[in-house]
């Protein structure tokens, strides 16, 4: 639900202001409208200080499956104050998704060696801001591959080509996957993200019983 969280922000936090912009620009093409919406969201996030002013968002809008199974978990905006603005809330959503990706990554790495380079694919990988946030939060070098929205199709083609003997091995396929951008973690933001990530994990533990109380049918 990572992308759905950003869609929720677009529809419920930003659309009122962005709608005015779209009316002024008289955008009629739907794809162009979506690009404009997300461009503005990314610009808002980029101009907001990392750490989102201490606001933490949990992206469990549809429950959660990993690293814990809990369909009753829900989203939270935590630590809102009088000085909190909409831009901080929007950034907190992107950071919250990154926190959860880190949590899943560290859970997997209890069984496999730590990876210093990770790859970011899908629609979200088109956002340089989100890619940088993910690099900063995970402390890993992030690589965004070419044709990031079509990696599933490319992977299926490589599997077929290897099975048919067109490619001698999967190792030979690496040259077919180009990297279009690399994002290194910025050390100056390590402390704030470590602090917020620690609180992020505690939010689930502290609210698990309350989620069940609110979201279990009588």
C-alpha positions as CSV (number, residue, x, y, z in Angstrom):
1,X,0.0,0.0,0.0
2,X,3.0,2.4,-0.3
3,X,1.6,4.0,-3.4
4,X,-1.9,4.1,-2.0
5,X,-0.6,6.1,0.9
6,X,0.6,8.8,-1.4
7,X,-2.7,8.6,-3.3
8,X,-4.5,9.1,0.0
9,X,-2.4,12.2,0.7
10,X,-3.1,13.5,-2.8
11,X,-6.9,13.0,-2.4
12,X,-7.4,14.0,1.2
13,X,-4.6,16.4,2.2
14,X,-3.5,18.2,-1.0
15,X,-6.3,18.1,-3.6
16,X,-8.1,21.2,-2.3
17,X,-5.0,23.4,-2.9
18,X,-3.8,21.5,-6.0
19,X,-7.3,21.6,-7.4
20,X,-7.1,25.4,-7.5
21,X,-3.8,25.1,-9.4
22,X,-5.3,22.6,-11.9
23,X,-8.3,24.8,-12.5
24,X,-6.0,27.8,-13.2
25,X,-3.9,25.7,-15.6
26,X,-7.0,24.3,-17.2
27,X,-5.4,20.8,-17.5
28,X,-7.8,18.4,-19.3
29,X,-5.5,15.4,-20.0
30,X,-5.8,12.9,-17.1
31,X,-2.2,11.7,-17.3
32,X,-0.9,15.2,-17.3
33,X,-3.1,16.0,-14.3
34,X,-1.7,13.1,-12.3
35,X,1.9,14.1,-13.3
36,X,1.2,17.7,-12.1
37,X,-0.3,16.5,-8.8
38,X,2.6,14.3,-7.9
39,X,5.1,16.9,-9.1
40,X,3.6,19.4,-6.7
41,X,3.6,16.9,-3.9
42,X,7.3,16.1,-4.5
43,X,8.1,19.8,-4.5
44,X,6.3,20.3,-1.2
45,X,8.2,17.4,0.4
46,X,11.6,18.5,-1.0
47,X,11.2,22.0,0.7
48,X,10.3,20.4,4.1
49,X,13.1,19.6,6.6
50,X,13.9,15.9,6.9
51,X,12.2,14.4,10.0
52,X,9.0,16.2,9.2
53,X,9.1,18.3,12.4
54,X,8.9,15.2,14.6
55,X,5.7,14.0,12.9
56,X,5.5,10.2,12.4
57,X,3.1,8.5,10.1
58,X,2.3,4.8,10.1
59,X,1.2,3.5,6.6
60,X,-1.1,0.8,7.8
61,X,-4.2,2.2,6.1
62,X,-5.2,-1.3,5.0
63,X,-3.8,-3.3,7.9
64,X,-0.4,-4.9,7.6
65,X,1.2,-8.2,6.5
66,X,4.9,-7.7,7.0
67,X,6.9,-7.8,9.3
68,X,3.8,-8.6,11.4
69,X,0.4,-9.9,10.3
70,X,-2.3,-7.6,11.6
71,X,-5.3,-6.7,9.5
72,X,-6.6,-4.5,12.3
73,X,-3.6,-2.1,12.3
74,X,-4.4,1.4,11.0
75,X,-2.6,4.6,10.1
76,X,-1.5,7.2,12.6
77,X,-0.2,10.8,12.5
78,X,1.7,11.0,15.7
79,X,3.1,14.1,17.5
80,X,1.0,16.8,15.8
81,X,1.3,20.2,17.4
82,X,0.0,23.8,16.7
83,X,3.0,24.5,14.5
84,X,2.4,21.4,12.4
85,X,1.7,22.2,8.7
86,X,0.3,20.2,5.8
87,X,3.7,20.0,4.2
88,X,5.1,18.2,7.2
89,X,2.2,15.8,7.2
90,X,2.9,15.0,3.5
91,X,6.6,14.4,4.1
92,X,5.8,12.3,7.1
93,X,3.8,9.9,4.9
94,X,6.8,9.4,2.6
95,X,9.1,8.9,5.6
96,X,6.6,6.6,7.2
97,X,6.6,4.3,4.2
98,X,10.4,4.4,4.2
99,X,10.5,3.4,7.9
100,X,8.3,0.4,7.2
101,X,10.5,-0.6,4.2
102,X,13.5,-0.4,6.5
103,X,11.7,-2.5,9.2
104,X,10.9,-5.2,6.6
105,X,14.5,-5.1,5.2
106,X,16.0,-5.5,8.6
107,X,13.7,-8.4,9.4
108,X,14.8,-10.2,6.2
109,X,18.4,-9.5,7.0
110,X,18.1,-11.6,10.2
111,X,18.3,-14.5,7.8
112,X,20.5,-13.2,5.0
113,X,23.6,-10.9,4.9
114,X,23.1,-7.2,5.0
115,X,23.0,-5.5,1.6
116,X,24.7,-2.1,1.3
117,X,23.1,-1.5,-2.1
118,X,19.4,-1.9,-2.7
119,X,17.2,-1.3,-5.7
120,X,14.0,0.8,-5.8
121,X,11.4,-0.1,-8.5
122,X,7.8,0.7,-9.3
123,X,5.9,4.0,-9.6
124,X,7.3,5.4,-6.5
125,X,10.9,5.1,-7.9
126,X,10.0,7.9,-10.3
127,X,10.2,10.3,-7.4
128,X,13.8,11.5,-6.7
129,X,12.6,12.9,-3.4
130,X,11.2,9.6,-2.2
131,X,14.3,7.7,-3.4
132,X,16.5,10.0,-1.4
133,X,14.3,9.6,1.7
134,X,14.6,5.9,1.4
135,X,18.4,6.0,1.1
136,X,18.6,8.3,4.2
137,X,16.2,6.2,6.3
138,X,17.8,2.8,5.4
139,X,21.3,4.0,5.4
140,X,21.9,2.2,2.2
141,X,22.9,3.3,-1.3
142,X,19.8,3.2,-3.4
143,X,19.8,2.4,-7.1
144,X,16.8,3.2,-9.4
145,X,16.8,1.0,-12.5
146,X,15.8,2.0,-16.0
147,X,12.2,1.3,-17.0
148,X,11.3,1.1,-13.3
149,X,7.6,0.7,-13.9
150,X,8.1,-2.3,-16.2
151,X,10.6,-4.4,-14.1
152,X,8.0,-7.2,-13.7
153,X,7.7,-7.6,-17.5
154,X,11.4,-7.4,-18.0
155,X,12.0,-10.0,-15.3
156,X,9.5,-12.4,-16.9
157,X,11.2,-12.0,-20.3
158,X,14.6,-12.7,-18.7
159,X,13.2,-15.9,-17.1
160,X,11.8,-17.0,-20.4
161,X,15.0,-16.2,-22.3
162,X,17.1,-18.2,-19.7
163,X,14.7,-21.1,-19.8
164,X,14.8,-21.2,-23.6
165,X,18.6,-21.0,-23.7
166,X,18.7,-17.5,-25.3
167,X,20.6,-16.4,-22.2
168,X,23.1,-18.8,-20.8
169,X,22.3,-17.9,-17.2
170,X,20.6,-15.4,-14.9
171,X,24.1,-13.9,-14.2
172,X,24.3,-12.8,-17.8
173,X,21.1,-10.9,-17.4
174,X,22.6,-8.2,-15.1
175,X,24.0,-6.3,-18.1
176,X,20.4,-5.9,-19.4
177,X,19.3,-4.0,-16.3
178,X,20.6,-0.5,-16.4
179,X,20.7,1.9,-13.4
180,X,19.5,5.4,-14.2
181,X,20.1,7.0,-10.8
182,X,22.0,6.4,-7.5
183,X,21.2,8.0,-4.2
184,X,23.6,7.8,-1.3
185,X,22.5,8.3,2.3
186,X,23.2,11.7,3.8
187,X,25.0,11.4,7.1
188,X,23.7,14.7,8.5
189,X,20.2,13.3,8.7
190,X,21.1,9.9,10.3
191,X,20.4,11.0,13.9
192,X,16.9,12.3,13.3
193,X,15.9,9.3,11.3
194,X,17.3,6.9,13.8
195,X,15.3,8.6,16.6
196,X,12.1,8.7,14.5
197,X,12.5,5.0,13.4
198,X,12.8,3.9,17.0
199,X,9.5,5.7,17.9
200,X,7.9,4.3,14.7
201,X,8.4,0.7,15.8
202,X,7.1,1.4,19.3
203,X,3.9,2.9,17.9
204,X,2.7,-0.5,16.8
205,X,3.6,-2.2,20.0
206,X,1.9,0.5,22.0
207,X,-1.3,0.6,20.0
208,X,-1.8,-3.1,19.0
209,X,-4.5,-3.7,21.6
210,X,-6.2,-0.4,20.8
211,X,-6.4,-1.3,17.1
212,X,-8.1,-4.5,18.0
213,X,-10.5,-2.7,20.4
214,X,-11.5,-0.2,17.7
215,X,-11.5,-2.4,14.6
216,X,-13.0,-5.6,15.8
217,X,-16.7,-6.0,15.0
218,X,-19.0,-6.3,18.1
